[in-house]
Amino acid sequence: MSHILVIDDDNTLTDMLVGQLEVAGHRAEPAHTLSAGLDRVSSSAFDVVLLDVQLPDGNGLEYLSRFKNAPSEPEVIIITGHGEADGAEKAIVSGAWSYIEKPHVLKELHLHLTRALQYRREKRKVNTVPVSLKRNKIIGTSAPLNKCLDQVARAASCDVSVLITGETGTGKELFARAIHDNSKRAKNNFVVVDCAALPETLIESTLFGHVRGAFTGADTAQDGLVKHADGGTLFLDEVGELPLGMQKSFLRLLQEHEYRPVGASKHQFSDFRLVAATNRTLEEQVHKDLFRQDLLFRLQALTIELPPLRRRLDDIQELVTHFMDALCRRYDLETKGVAQDFIDALKSHHWPGNIRELHQTIEQVFTSAFLGPTCFAIHLPEQFRIMQVRADFDRTESTATPSDVSLPSWRKYKEMSEKSYIEKLKVLSSGNVSKACRISLLSRTRLYQLISKYEIDFG
């Protein structure tokens, strides 16, 4: 028997839905406001929530994530009397199971509910299967990192294309290798293609190979990287740098897995699995006509977004220990201790270069002439100690004389500016999501993320 919560301010419809669900053998409860619904999902376990959009105390779509993240993690089905395409898209992007208009809810609910409950049962079985993930050199146990590792396990269990996004230095190639090493292709090649480093005139022959005499200097035939990836994984690093002309050829390769070496008369076949990575926002590249939308659809069958190091500060201690141990082995030194002020100074840094920058910083520490058995903050480059002193001073200032602090933190200022921008965008676009995307050049997904983040009623 499933436990279902119906949240709607229409008492007649709520009573009808509760009655229909109980007749079908479910346990159903009503709630007529968002606050009442949130109280119920916080204190009781529900399998499914039927959520209205226009409620007396707010818009259901703006609170969808809070219902999804309740302790029992229920599936959410949106029911609305005013259905429209933008609202439906926002619901799906926010994690709703489905979106039903009220005139059809009594007739269509049974099918939606049956599928949602079947999915929930199967999801629980999958989640209870223990997975021993090979995660060589992926260090840390923070919640953002664990979420990415769960996605790696999911990607490794299937053969779809994967797009890994994230800032420079977040470890995109490490995660691509982890997907390969945990997949059924692990015994075959992992072939790296650095799209940013390939000369445009050589991309085609590098990827597809060439026959003898295909061009000046082609004295012998040569297999391309696509051939070497046969049976294994082809990793396209910085795929956003792939020239437009080559994107069309690569789209065909992804569709057919057939290619023709430069100068050859016959096509060849390669059974590779594609993983791509980029530090660019490819949706924005599509808007600027720098990246093909149809290729983007092919690349992102599954997307993994890696968090920057500033969102993984809990992992810094473990990362430092890992880098220290590796350097001690390299230089044949005894293991170094790490003082708390050393870690505190590292946590004060914004890390624009992410883990790569942290690794380089630890290597710099080893060049200090005064380094002894223990690493202290004084061994760090000067800018780190300056930032730590400033951070300590700012905290003291904020606590001692809050009235004297006239400038918010950068993060707070950024959030205030983002919220103000979205509110102005709503007015300028008259609440039309499609028009707002054209004005701002934001993708629909990113716009919905910002709307949800700042709980703005965009309709």
C-alpha positions, 0 to 999 in steps of 0.5 A: 500500500502506497502513502500519497499526499494530495495538496490542493486548495480545491476541497471538492477536487481534493476529496474526490482524489483522496476517495479515488486513491483509497478505492484503488488501495492506497492510503491518501491524505489531504493538505490545502496549503503549501505550509501544511503540505511541507509539515506533513512530508517533514513528519511522515513518509510519503511515496507520492505527492500530488501538488497543485501550482496555484495555492493560497500561500505560494506557487507549488513549482517554486517549492517542488525541490523542498518536497523532493528533498523531504526525508522520504524523497517522494515522487511529485506529480504536478496538477494544475488548472492552468497548464502551459508549456513553460510551466510544464518544462519548469516542473520537469526540470525541477524534478517532477515525475509528470504534469497533469492538467486538472480537467484530465486528472481523474482520468489520467492519474491512475496511469501516471501514478502506476508508473511513478510507483513502479519507478520508485520501487525499482529505484530503491532496488538499484540504490540498495545494490552495493557498488565498489567503485574504482576511483583512482586519484579521486580524493574526498568524501564531501557531499558534492563529490559523493553525488558526482561519484554516484553519477559515475557509477550510473554512467559506468553501468550503461553505454550512453554518451556522457558530458562532464562539465566543470571549471578548469582544474576540477578533474574532468579527465579523472572522472572520465577515466573512472567511468571507463575503468568501472565499465565493461570496456575497462580492458580496452583503450581509453583514448584522449583527444585534446580538442584545444591542442589539435591544429584544425588542419590535422584534426580529421587525419588525427581522428580518422587516420589517413591512407598513404599519399592522402596528402603531402607528407603522408608516406605511410598509412596511419590509423586515427584515434577513433580506430584506437578507441574501438571497443574502448572509450574515446574521451574528447577533452575541451569539446567546446573547442572543436571547430564547427566544420568538424562538428558536423563530421563528428555528429555523423560519427556518433550516429553511425559509428562509421568514418572514412580515413582521409584519402580512403574510398571505404568506410570503417567502423569503430565500436567506441563509447564517447565521454566528452568534457568542457569548461564552457557553457555549451548552451551559450555556445549554441546561442552564439552559433559556435556549437551545433545544437544537434551535437550537444543533444548527442553528447549530453545523454548523461551530464556530470557537473563537477563542483569547484574546490570552493564547494568542497572545502571539507575535502581539502584536508584529505587532498593535502594529505594525499598530495603530501604523501605523494611528494614525500615518496617522490623526494624520499622524505619522511611523512610531513605533519600538517598544522591546523593553521595550514589547513585554515589558510588553504580554506580561506582561498577561493581556488580559481584553479581548483584542485590543480592549483591546490596541487601546485601550491603543495608542491611550492610548499616543498620548495621552502627552505624552512620546511621541517617535519610539520607544514605550517601556514608560514610555509605557504606562499605569501598571498595565502597568509595575507588572505587568511589574516584579512579573513580573520580581520573581517570576521572580527570586524563583523562581530565587533562592529557590524554597523561599520561593515558597509560592503557584503561578502563577494558571494552575498553581493553576487547572489543579490545581483543575480536575484535583482537581474532575474527580477528585472528580467521577469518585468522586461519579458512580462514573465515569458520564459522564452522571451527571457532566454532570448534577452539574457542568452541564458539557457532554459535550464539555467534560468529555471535553476536561478528562478528556483534558487531565489524562489521568484514567481516568474509566471 
